[in-house]
Amino acid sequence: MLPAERDLAEQYGVAVNTVRRAVRNLRDQGLVITVPVKGAFVRAEQPPTDDTPEASPTAD
C-alpha cells in the first residue's frame, strides 16, 4: 500500500495534485491499482509489455 497522498506530498515537498497525477500515471502504466476509500496498492505482478509473446500479435 502506498502512503496517503497528503503524506507523500508533505514528505516530498510537492503539491497534492502532483502526487495525484503521479499515482494516476502509475495506474495508467499498470504498476499500481487504486481502490476507492482504501488507497493505492503496488501490483503484485507486472502487466504484460508490448515485447512479451502474450501481448504481441501473431504473424500468420
N, CA, C and O atoms as a Tripos MOL2 file, in Angstrom:
@<TRIPOS>MOLECULE
protein
  240   239    60     0     0
PROTEIN
NO_CHARGES

@<TRIPOS>ATOM
      1 N           0.8470   -1.1830    0.0000 N.3       1 MET1
      2 CA          0.0000    0.0000    0.0000 C.3       1 MET1
      3 C           0.8920    1.2450    0.0000 C.2       1 MET1
      4 O           1.8790    1.3260    0.7310 O.2       1 MET1
      5 N           0.5170    2.2030   -0.8350 N.am      2 LEU2
      6 CA          1.2350    3.4790   -0.8500 C.3       2 LEU2
      7 C           0.7310    4.3560    0.2940 C.2       2 LEU2
      8 O          -0.4230    4.2360    0.7070 O.2       2 LEU2
      9 N           1.5900    5.2360    0.8070 N.am      3 PRO3
     10 CA          1.1270    6.1920    1.8200 C.3       3 PRO3
     11 C           0.0370    7.0960    1.2400 C.2       3 PRO3
     12 O          -0.1370    7.1800    0.0240 O.2       3 PRO3
     13 N          -0.6780    7.7560    2.1170 N.am      4 ALA4
     14 CA         -1.7320    8.6920    1.7140 C.3       4 ALA4
     15 C          -1.1440    9.8100    0.8590 C.2       4 ALA4
     16 O           0.0140   10.1910    1.0310 O.2       4 ALA4
     17 N          -1.9490   10.3300   -0.0590 N.am      5 GLU5
     18 CA         -1.4930   11.3900   -0.9680 C.3       5 GLU5
     19 C          -0.9550   12.5850   -0.2030 C.2       5 GLU5
     20 O           0.0860   13.1310   -0.5690 O.2       5 GLU5
     21 N          -1.6330   12.9970    0.8370 N.am      6 ARG6
     22 CA         -1.1700   14.1580    1.6100 C.3       6 ARG6
     23 C           0.1690   13.8850    2.2810 C.2       6 ARG6
     24 O           1.0320   14.7600    2.3490 O.2       6 ARG6
     25 N           0.3350   12.6510    2.7770 N.am      7 ASP7
     26 CA          1.6090   12.2980    3.4030 C.3       7 ASP7
     27 C           2.7460   12.3200    2.3780 C.2       7 ASP7
     28 O           3.8350   12.8130    2.6700 O.2       7 ASP7
     29 N           2.4950   11.7910    1.1900 N.am      8 LEU8
     30 CA          3.5140   11.8070    0.1340 C.3       8 LEU8
     31 C           3.8530   13.2380   -0.2680 C.2       8 LEU8
     32 O           5.0220   13.5770   -0.4560 O.2       8 LEU8
     33 N           2.8230   14.0780   -0.3990 N.am      9 ALA9
     34 CA          3.0480   15.4690   -0.7820 C.3       9 ALA9
     35 C           3.9180   16.1780    0.2520 C.2       9 ALA9
     36 O           4.8360   16.9180   -0.1020 O.2       9 ALA9
     37 N           3.6280   15.9520    1.5170 N.am     10 GLU10
     38 CA          4.4090   16.5830    2.5790 C.3      10 GLU10
     39 C           5.8350   16.0300    2.6070 C.2      10 GLU10
     40 O           6.7940   16.7880    2.7490 O.2      10 GLU10
     41 N           5.9690   14.7250    2.4720 N.am     11 GLN11
     42 CA          7.2820   14.0850    2.5200 C.3      11 GLN11
     43 C           8.2010   14.5860    1.4150 C.2      11 GLN11
     44 O           9.3910   14.8050    1.6420 O.2      11 GLN11
     45 N           7.6450   14.7680    0.2080 N.am     12 TYR12
     46 CA          8.4720   15.1650   -0.9350 C.3      12 TYR12
     47 C           8.3980   16.6570   -1.2580 C.2      12 TYR12
     48 O           9.0440   17.1230   -2.1970 O.2      12 TYR12
     49 N           7.6150   17.4020   -0.4860 N.am     13 GLY13
     50 CA          7.5570   18.8450   -0.6790 C.3      13 GLY13
     51 C           6.9180   19.2600   -1.9930 C.2      13 GLY13
     52 O           7.3510   20.2200   -2.6300 O.2      13 GLY13
     53 N           5.8670   18.5170   -2.4000 N.am     14 VAL14
     54 CA          5.1600   18.8360   -3.6330 C.3      14 VAL14
     55 C           3.6790   19.0170   -3.3200 C.2      14 VAL14
     56 O           3.2240   18.7110   -2.2170 O.2      14 VAL14
     57 N           2.9390   19.5140   -4.2940 N.am     15 ALA15
     58 CA          1.5020   19.7070   -4.1250 C.3      15 ALA15
     59 C           0.7750   18.3620   -4.1930 C.2      15 ALA15
     60 O           1.2430   17.4270   -4.8430 O.2      15 ALA15
     61 N          -0.3560   18.2770   -3.5250 N.am     16 VAL16
     62 CA         -1.1700   17.0590   -3.5370 C.3      16 VAL16
     63 C          -1.5740   16.7100   -4.9660 C.2      16 VAL16
     64 O          -1.6130   15.5340   -5.3260 O.2      16 VAL16
     65 N          -1.8730   17.7110   -5.7800 N.am     17 ASN17
     66 CA         -2.2420   17.4450   -7.1720 C.3      17 ASN17
     67 C          -1.0980   16.7950   -7.9480 C.2      17 ASN17
     68 O          -1.3380   15.9960   -8.8530 O.2      17 ASN17
     69 N           0.1370   17.1300   -7.6010 N.am     18 THR18
     70 CA          1.2890   16.4890   -8.2380 C.3      18 THR18
     71 C           1.3380   15.0090   -7.8830 C.2      18 THR18
     72 O           1.5980   14.1720   -8.7470 O.2      18 THR18
     73 N           1.0920   14.6830   -6.6290 N.am     19 VAL19
     74 CA          1.0630   13.2820   -6.1930 C.3      19 VAL19
     75 C          -0.0680   12.5480   -6.8950 C.2      19 VAL19
     76 O           0.1160   11.4240   -7.3610 O.2      19 VAL19
     77 N          -1.2350   13.1750   -6.9740 N.am     20 ARG20
     78 CA         -2.3790   12.5420   -7.6510 C.3      20 ARG20
     79 C          -2.0440   12.2330   -9.1050 C.2      20 ARG20
     80 O          -2.3710   11.1600   -9.6100 O.2      20 ARG20
     81 N          -1.3970   13.1690   -9.7670 N.am     21 ARG21
     82 CA         -1.0210   12.9690  -11.1630 C.3      21 ARG21
     83 C          -0.0050   11.8210  -11.2970 C.2      21 ARG21
     84 O          -0.0900   11.0120  -12.2200 O.2      21 ARG21
     85 N           0.9400   11.7650  -10.3760 N.am     22 ALA22
     86 CA          1.9450   10.7030  -10.4030 C.3      22 ALA22
     87 C           1.3000    9.3340  -10.1770 C.2      22 ALA22
     88 O           1.6310    8.3720  -10.8700 O.2      22 ALA22
     89 N           0.3890    9.2420   -9.2180 N.am     23 VAL23
     90 CA         -0.2970    7.9710   -8.9530 C.3      23 VAL23
     91 C          -1.1630    7.5880  -10.1450 C.2      23 VAL23
     92 O          -1.2460    6.4120  -10.5010 O.2      23 VAL23
     93 N          -1.8050    8.5670  -10.7600 N.am     24 ARG24
     94 CA         -2.6240    8.2830  -11.9500 C.3      24 ARG24
     95 C          -1.7420    7.7490  -13.0850 C.2      24 ARG24
     96 O          -2.1350    6.8190  -13.7890 O.2      24 ARG24
     97 N          -0.5570    8.3320  -13.2610 N.am     25 ASN25
     98 CA          0.3680    7.8430  -14.2890 C.3      25 ASN25
     99 C           0.8040    6.4100  -13.9980 C.2      25 ASN25
    100 O           0.8710    5.5840  -14.9080 O.2      25 ASN25
    101 N           1.1010    6.1150  -12.7370 N.am     26 LEU26
    102 CA          1.4770    4.7510  -12.3590 C.3      26 LEU26
    103 C           0.3230    3.7860  -12.6040 C.2      26 LEU26
    104 O           0.5400    2.6600  -13.0520 O.2      26 LEU26
    105 N          -0.8950    4.2170  -12.3140 N.am     27 ARG27
    106 CA         -2.0790    3.3760  -12.5620 C.3      27 ARG27
    107 C          -2.2650    3.1520  -14.0550 C.2      27 ARG27
    108 O          -2.5580    2.0370  -14.4840 O.2      27 ARG27
    109 N          -2.0980    4.2010  -14.8450 N.am     28 ASP28
    110 CA         -2.2460    4.0830  -16.3000 C.3      28 ASP28
    111 C          -1.2000    3.1290  -16.8950 C.2      28 ASP28
    112 O          -1.4560    2.4810  -17.9090 O.2      28 ASP28
    113 N          -0.0370    3.0470  -16.2700 N.am     29 GLN29
    114 CA          1.0210    2.1410  -16.7180 C.3      29 GLN29
    115 C           0.8150    0.7210  -16.1820 C.2      29 GLN29
    116 O           1.5500   -0.1970  -16.5450 O.2      29 GLN29
    117 N          -0.1820    0.5490  -15.3210 N.am     30 GLY30
    118 CA         -0.4640   -0.7630  -14.7670 C.3      30 GLY30
    119 C           0.4340   -1.1520  -13.6090 C.2      30 GLY30
    120 O           0.5020   -2.3300  -13.2580 O.2      30 GLY30
    121 N           1.1180   -0.2040  -13.0120 N.am     31 LEU31
    122 CA          2.0360   -0.5070  -11.9240 C.3      31 LEU31
    123 C           1.3730   -0.4890  -10.5610 C.2      31 LEU31
    124 O           1.8280   -1.1670   -9.6410 O.2      31 LEU31
    125 N           0.3060    0.2780  -10.4220 N.am     32 VAL32
    126 CA         -0.4480    0.3060   -9.1690 C.3      32 VAL32
    127 C          -1.9280    0.1710   -9.4840 C.2      32 VAL32
    128 O          -2.3740    0.4430  -10.5990 O.2      32 VAL32
    129 N          -2.6730   -0.2530   -8.4780 N.am     33 ILE33
    130 CA         -4.1320   -0.2530   -8.5920 C.3      33 ILE33
    131 C          -4.6660    0.6500   -7.4960 C.2      33 ILE33
    132 O          -4.0770    0.7390   -6.4190 O.2      33 ILE33
    133 N          -5.7680    1.3130   -7.7630 N.am     34 THR34
    134 CA         -6.3880    2.1630   -6.7590 C.3      34 THR34
    135 C          -7.7520    1.6030   -6.4120 C.2      34 THR34
    136 O          -8.5220    1.1960   -7.2820 O.2      34 THR34
    137 N          -8.0320    1.5930   -5.1130 N.am     35 VAL35
    138 CA         -9.3020    1.1030   -4.6040 C.3      35 VAL35
    139 C          -9.9450    2.2640   -3.8600 C.2      35 VAL35
    140 O          -9.3850    2.7620   -2.8830 O.2      35 VAL35
    141 N         -11.1300    2.7030   -4.3170 N.am     36 PRO36
    142 CA        -11.7780    3.8310   -3.6380 C.3      36 PRO36
    143 C         -11.8730    3.6070   -2.1280 C.2      36 PRO36
    144 O         -12.2150    2.5160   -1.6700 O.2      36 PRO36
    145 N         -11.5720    4.6260   -1.3860 N.am     37 VAL37
    146 CA        -11.6100    4.6970    0.0750 C.3      37 VAL37
    147 C         -10.4590    3.9150    0.7330 C.2      37 VAL37
    148 O         -10.0780    4.2370    1.8580 O.2      37 VAL37
    149 N          -9.9040    2.9130    0.0700 N.am     38 LYS38
    150 CA         -8.8380    2.0950    0.6650 C.3      38 LYS38
    151 C          -7.4510    2.5890    0.3170 C.2      38 LYS38
    152 O          -6.5490    2.4920    1.1490 O.2      38 LYS38
    153 N          -7.2430    3.1220   -0.8920 N.am     39 GLY39
    154 CA         -5.9390    3.6470   -1.2440 C.3      39 GLY39
    155 C          -5.3650    3.0510   -2.5080 C.2      39 GLY39
    156 O          -6.0650    2.4190   -3.2990 O.2      39 GLY39
    157 N          -4.0720    3.2660   -2.6800 N.am     40 ALA40
    158 CA         -3.3540    2.7780   -3.8640 C.3      40 ALA40
    159 C          -2.4000    1.6750   -3.4290 C.2      40 ALA40
    160 O          -1.7650    1.7530   -2.3780 O.2      40 ALA40
    161 N          -2.3180    0.6490   -4.2670 N.am     41 PHE41
    162 CA         -1.5120   -0.5230   -3.9540 C.3      41 PHE41
    163 C          -0.6210   -0.8660   -5.1390 C.2      41 PHE41
    164 O          -1.0490   -0.7930   -6.2910 O.2      41 PHE41
    165 N           0.6220   -1.2430   -4.8490 N.am     42 VAL42
    166 CA          1.5320   -1.6960   -5.8890 C.3      42 VAL42
    167 C           1.0510   -3.0600   -6.3590 C.2      42 VAL42
    168 O           0.7180   -3.9240   -5.5470 O.2      42 VAL42
    169 N           1.0150   -3.2510   -7.6810 N.am     43 ARG43
    170 CA          0.5850   -4.5400   -8.2350 C.3      43 ARG43
    171 C           1.5720   -5.6350   -7.8520 C.2      43 ARG43
    172 O           2.7790   -5.4000   -7.7920 O.2      43 ARG43
    173 N           1.0540   -6.8290   -7.5940 N.am     44 ALA44
    174 CA          1.8980   -7.9660   -7.2480 C.3      44 ALA44
    175 C           2.6650   -8.4740   -8.4650 C.2      44 ALA44
    176 O           3.7900   -8.9550   -8.3310 O.2      44 ALA44
    177 N           2.0680   -8.3700   -9.6480 N.am     45 GLU45
    178 CA          2.6870   -8.8370  -10.8820 C.3      45 GLU45
    179 C           2.8290   -7.6760  -11.8400 C.2      45 GLU45
    180 O           2.0560   -6.7190  -11.7950 O.2      45 GLU45
    181 N           3.8180   -7.7670  -12.7040 N.am     46 GLN46
    182 CA          3.9850   -6.7660  -13.7430 C.3      46 GLN46
    183 C           3.0000   -7.0590  -14.8640 C.2      46 GLN46
    184 O           2.8240   -8.2200  -15.2340 O.2      46 GLN46
    185 N           2.3570   -6.0460  -15.4100 N.am     47 PRO47
    186 CA          1.4700   -6.2730  -16.5510 C.3      47 PRO47
    187 C           2.2790   -6.6530  -17.7800 C.2      47 PRO47
    188 O           3.4560   -6.3040  -17.8660 O.2      47 PRO47
    189 N           1.6810   -7.3590  -18.7320 N.am     48 PRO48
    190 CA          2.4120   -7.7010  -19.9610 C.3      48 PRO48
    191 C           2.8570   -6.4470  -20.6920 C.2      48 PRO48
    192 O           2.1350   -5.4520  -20.7390 O.2      48 PRO48
    193 N           4.0550   -6.5050  -21.2630 N.am     49 THR49
    194 CA          4.5510   -5.3830  -22.0520 C.3      49 THR49
    195 C           4.4020   -5.7170  -23.5240 C.2      49 THR49
    196 O           4.0580   -6.8450  -23.8790 O.2      49 THR49
    197 N           4.6580   -4.7470  -24.3750 N.am     50 ASP50
    198 CA          4.4950   -4.9380  -25.8180 C.3      50 ASP50
    199 C           5.4440   -5.9910  -26.3810 C.2      50 ASP50
    200 O           5.1760   -6.5520  -27.4440 O.2      50 ASP50
    201 N           6.5580   -6.2710  -25.6830 N.am     51 ASP51
    202 CA          7.5060   -7.2230  -26.2260 C.3      51 ASP51
    203 C           7.3270   -8.6540  -25.6950 C.2      51 ASP51
    204 O           8.1180   -9.5390  -26.0200 O.2      51 ASP51
    205 N           6.2840   -8.8770  -24.8760 N.am     52 THR52
    206 CA          6.0070  -10.2440  -24.4130 C.3      52 THR52
    207 C           5.1560  -10.9670  -25.4320 C.2      52 THR52
    208 O           4.3540  -10.3320  -26.1170 O.2      52 THR52
    209 N           5.3040  -12.2770  -25.5550 N.am     53 PRO53
    210 CA          4.5520  -13.0220  -26.5640 C.3      53 PRO53
    211 C           3.0310  -12.8960  -26.3990 C.2      53 PRO53
    212 O           2.3080  -12.8930  -27.3960 O.2      53 PRO53
    213 N           2.5320  -12.7930  -25.1580 N.am     54 GLU54
    214 CA          1.0950  -12.6920  -24.9530 C.3      54 GLU54
    215 C           0.5220  -11.4050  -25.5310 C.2      54 GLU54
    216 O          -0.6190  -11.3820  -25.9930 O.2      54 GLU54
    217 N           1.3070  -10.3420  -25.5060 N.am     55 ALA55
    218 CA          0.8070   -9.0450  -25.9660 C.3      55 ALA55
    219 C           1.1010   -8.7990  -27.4410 C.2      55 ALA55
    220 O           0.5260   -7.8910  -28.0410 O.2      55 ALA55
    221 N           1.9830   -9.5910  -28.0290 N.am     56 SER56
    222 CA          2.3410   -9.3840  -29.4270 C.3      56 SER56
    223 C           1.3490  -10.0690  -30.3550 C.2      56 SER56
    224 O           0.9270  -11.1920  -30.0800 O.2      56 SER56
    225 N           0.9690   -9.4190  -31.4440 N.am     57 PRO57
    226 CA          0.0800  -10.0680  -32.3980 C.3      57 PRO57
    227 C           0.8270  -11.2230  -33.0830 C.2      57 PRO57
    228 O           2.0380  -11.1600  -33.2940 O.2      57 PRO57
    229 N           0.0950  -12.2480  -33.4130 N.am     58 THR58
    230 CA          0.7150  -13.3960  -34.0730 C.3      58 THR58
    231 C           0.8350  -13.1190  -35.5710 C.2      58 THR58
    232 O          -0.0550  -12.5400  -36.1940 O.2      58 THR58
    233 N           1.9550  -13.5510  -36.1190 N.am     59 ALA59
    234 CA          2.1700  -13.3830  -37.5670 C.3      59 ALA59
    235 C           1.7260  -14.6660  -38.2600 C.2      59 ALA59
    236 O           2.1630  -15.7540  -37.8850 O.2      59 ALA59
    237 N           0.8830  -14.5530  -39.2440 N.am     60 ASP60
    238 CA          0.4140  -15.7260  -39.9940 C.3      60 ASP60
    239 C           1.0180  -15.7770  -41.3670 C.2      60 ASP60
    240 O           0.7330  -16.6980  -42.1330 O.2      60 ASP60
@<TRIPOS>BOND
     1     1     2 1
     2     2     3 1
     3     3     4 2
     4     3     5 am
     5     5     6 1
     6     6     7 1
     7     7     8 2
     8     7     9 am
     9     9    10 1
    10    10    11 1
    11    11    12 2
    12    11    13 am
    13    13    14 1
    14    14    15 1
    15    15    16 2
    16    15    17 am
    17    17    18 1
    18    18    19 1
    19    19    20 2
    20    19    21 am
    21    21    22 1
    22    22    23 1
    23    23    24 2
    24    23    25 am
    25    25    26 1
    26    26    27 1
    27    27    28 2
    28    27    29 am
    29    29    30 1
    30    30    31 1
    31    31    32 2
    32    31    33 am
    33    33    34 1
    34    34    35 1
    35    35    36 2
    36    35    37 am
    37    37    38 1
    38    38    39 1
    39    39    40 2
    40    39    41 am
    41    41    42 1
    42    42    43 1
    43    43    44 2
    44    43    45 am
    45    45    46 1
    46    46    47 1
    47    47    48 2
    48    47    49 am
    49    49    50 1
    50    50    51 1
    51    51    52 2
    52    51    53 am
    53    53    54 1
    54    54    55 1
    55    55    56 2
    56    55    57 am
    57    57    58 1
    58    58    59 1
    59    59    60 2
    60    59    61 am
    61    61    62 1
    62    62    63 1
    63    63    64 2
    64    63    65 am
    65    65    66 1
    66    66    67 1
    67    67    68 2
    68    67    69 am
    69    69    70 1
    70    70    71 1
    71    71    72 2
    72    71    73 am
    73    73    74 1
    74    74    75 1
    75    75    76 2
    76    75    77 am
    77    77    78 1
    78    78    79 1
    79    79    80 2
    80    79    81 am
    81    81    82 1
    82    82    83 1
    83    83    84 2
    84    83    85 am
    85    85    86 1
    86    86    87 1
    87    87    88 2
    88    87    89 am
    89    89    90 1
    90    90    91 1
    91    91    92 2
    92    91    93 am
    93    93    94 1
    94    94    95 1
    95    95    96 2
    96    95    97 am
    97    97    98 1
    98    98    99 1
    99    99   100 2
   100    99   101 am
   101   101   102 1
   102   102   103 1
   103   103   104 2
   104   103   105 am
   105   105   106 1
   106   106   107 1
   107   107   108 2
   108   107   109 am
   109   109   110 1
   110   110   111 1
   111   111   112 2
   112   111   113 am
   113   113   114 1
   114   114   115 1
   115   115   116 2
   116   115   117 am
   117   117   118 1
   118   118   119 1
   119   119   120 2
   120   119   121 am
   121   121   122 1
   122   122   123 1
   123   123   124 2
   124   123   125 am
   125   125   126 1
   126   126   127 1
   127   127   128 2
   128   127   129 am
   129   129   130 1
   130   130   131 1
   131   131   132 2
   132   131   133 am
   133   133   134 1
   134   134   135 1
   135   135   136 2
   136   135   137 am
   137   137   138 1
   138   138   139 1
   139   139   140 2
   140   139   141 am
   141   141   142 1
   142   142   143 1
   143   143   144 2
   144   143   145 am
   145   145   146 1
   146   146   147 1
   147   147   148 2
   148   147   149 am
   149   149   150 1
   150   150   151 1
   151   151   152 2
   152   151   153 am
   153   153   154 1
   154   154   155 1
   155   155   156 2
   156   155   157 am
   157   157   158 1
   158   158   159 1
   159   159   160 2
   160   159   161 am
   161   161   162 1
   162   162   163 1
   163   163   164 2
   164   163   165 am
   165   165   166 1
   166   166   167 1
   167   167   168 2
   168   167   169 am
   169   169   170 1
   170   170   171 1
   171   171   172 2
   172   171   173 am
   173   173   174 1
   174   174   175 1
   175   175   176 2
   176   175   177 am
   177   177   178 1
   178   178   179 1
   179   179   180 2
   180   179   181 am
   181   181   182 1
   182   182   183 1
   183   183   184 2
   184   183   185 am
   185   185   186 1
   186   186   187 1
   187   187   188 2
   188   187   189 am
   189   189   190 1
   190   190   191 1
   191   191   192 2
   192   191   193 am
   193   193   194 1
   194   194   195 1
   195   195   196 2
   196   195   197 am
   197   197   198 1
   198   198   199 1
   199   199   200 2
   200   199   201 am
   201   201   202 1
   202   202   203 1
   203   203   204 2
   204   203   205 am
   205   205   206 1
   206   206   207 1
   207   207   208 2
   208   207   209 am
   209   209   210 1
   210   210   211 1
   211   211   212 2
   212   211   213 am
   213   213   214 1
   214   214   215 1
   215   215   216 2
   216   215   217 am
   217   217   218 1
   218   218   219 1
   219   219   220 2
   220   219   221 am
   221   221   222 1
   222   222   223 1
   223   223   224 2
   224   223   225 am
   225   225   226 1
   226   226   227 1
   227   227   228 2
   228   227   229 am
   229   229   230 1
   230   230   231 1
   231   231   232 2
   232   231   233 am
   233   233   234 1
   234   234   235 1
   235   235   236 2
   236   235   237 am
   237   237   238 1
   238   238   239 1
   239   239   240 2
@<TRIPOS>SUBSTRUCTURE
     1 MET1         2 RESIDUE 1 A MET
     2 LEU2         6 RESIDUE 1 A LEU
     3 PRO3        10 RESIDUE 1 A PRO
     4 ALA4        14 RESIDUE 1 A ALA
     5 GLU5        18 RESIDUE 1 A GLU
     6 ARG6        22 RESIDUE 1 A ARG
     7 ASP7        26 RESIDUE 1 A ASP
     8 LEU8        30 RESIDUE 1 A LEU
     9 ALA9        34 RESIDUE 1 A ALA
    10 GLU10       38 RESIDUE 1 A GLU
    11 GLN11       42 RESIDUE 1 A GLN
    12 TYR12       46 RESIDUE 1 A TYR
    13 GLY13       50 RESIDUE 1 A GLY
    14 VAL14       54 RESIDUE 1 A VAL
    15 ALA15       58 RESIDUE 1 A ALA
    16 VAL16       62 RESIDUE 1 A VAL
    17 ASN17       66 RESIDUE 1 A ASN
    18 THR18       70 RESIDUE 1 A THR
    19 VAL19       74 RESIDUE 1 A VAL
    20 ARG20       78 RESIDUE 1 A ARG
    21 ARG21       82 RESIDUE 1 A ARG
    22 ALA22       86 RESIDUE 1 A ALA
    23 VAL23       90 RESIDUE 1 A VAL
    24 ARG24       94 RESIDUE 1 A ARG
    25 ASN25       98 RESIDUE 1 A ASN
    26 LEU26      102 RESIDUE 1 A LEU
    27 ARG27      106 RESIDUE 1 A ARG
    28 ASP28      110 RESIDUE 1 A ASP
    29 GLN29      114 RESIDUE 1 A GLN
    30 GLY30      118 RESIDUE 1 A GLY
    31 LEU31      122 RESIDUE 1 A LEU
    32 VAL32      126 RESIDUE 1 A VAL
    33 ILE33      130 RESIDUE 1 A ILE
    34 THR34      134 RESIDUE 1 A THR
    35 VAL35      138 RESIDUE 1 A VAL
    36 PRO36      142 RESIDUE 1 A PRO
    37 VAL37      146 RESIDUE 1 A VAL
    38 LYS38      150 RESIDUE 1 A LYS
    39 GLY39      154 RESIDUE 1 A GLY
    40 ALA40      158 RESIDUE 1 A ALA
    41 PHE41      162 RESIDUE 1 A PHE
    42 VAL42      166 RESIDUE 1 A VAL
    43 ARG43      170 RESIDUE 1 A ARG
    44 ALA44      174 RESIDUE 1 A ALA
    45 GLU45      178 RESIDUE 1 A GLU
    46 GLN46      182 RESIDUE 1 A GLN
    47 PRO47      186 RESIDUE 1 A PRO
    48 PRO48      190 RESIDUE 1 A PRO
    49 THR49      194 RESIDUE 1 A THR
    50 ASP50      198 RESIDUE 1 A ASP
    51 ASP51      202 RESIDUE 1 A ASP
    52 THR52      206 RESIDUE 1 A THR
    53 PRO53      210 RESIDUE 1 A PRO
    54 GLU54      214 RESIDUE 1 A GLU
    55 ALA55      218 RESIDUE 1 A ALA
    56 SER56      222 RESIDUE 1 A SER
    57 PRO57      226 RESIDUE 1 A PRO
    58 THR58      230 RESIDUE 1 A THR
    59 ALA59      234 RESIDUE 1 A ALA
    60 ASP60      238 RESIDUE 1 A ASP
